């Protein structure tokens, strides 16, 4: 089971080290989407794994701005995320890695970005540790 971040498990703008400490007692995840990529992230339009795409990466990558993958335009439409990399991934509300951010440790998921007022605002991301 992939650990998932509960409502009180994380706050916006925390450092990766602080977030990792907070998540040490992570809560069990709901059924996670099947992932075939050994590395990368999964982004979903809906909360709780709905309408997802796997975005392959090489553990040291960035995406700015978030544009189109497959048939969907992802910028400002992501509602849940899953980090399958071996690094922390920072998601930003604006292009060029600016504005508010949320950091997701390796092998963690956020099932509902509404909990952190981060729903439908992700515009860029990159590995951050």
Phi, psi and omega in degrees: 000136177278131176298144178237152182270119178281175185306320184258009186281339186210153173234162181292144173075012178283157179283160180300319180296316179295320180295318179299319178297315180298324186274002183305328180260028185326153180266151181296146182276155165290174180304119182277153179293151177292133181235126180260338180286137179287340184208146180135199178228163171244129176242143185228141177289323183253158174293160177056047169075023182270131174058065187255159170224138174274129179250105182292152178211180179240027181074346175226083185212170178211158178223118181208123344281168175290127182237241185247133171233128182064229183259012186237141173269116190271336185303129179059034177219011183271129182244343174209149185221154180221129181256112180257009181274178175261012180233161171290144176240128178258128178253135185241150181281342181236165172298165178063026176057045182242167179083196180298155178218161173224137184252131181242119180294166177302139176062028175246161181226151167243112184283336184210103181291349175301328182302332182246021183051043181236013181286134175059034177230357183292127180236346176200160175206160176199160173290145186227018170195000000 
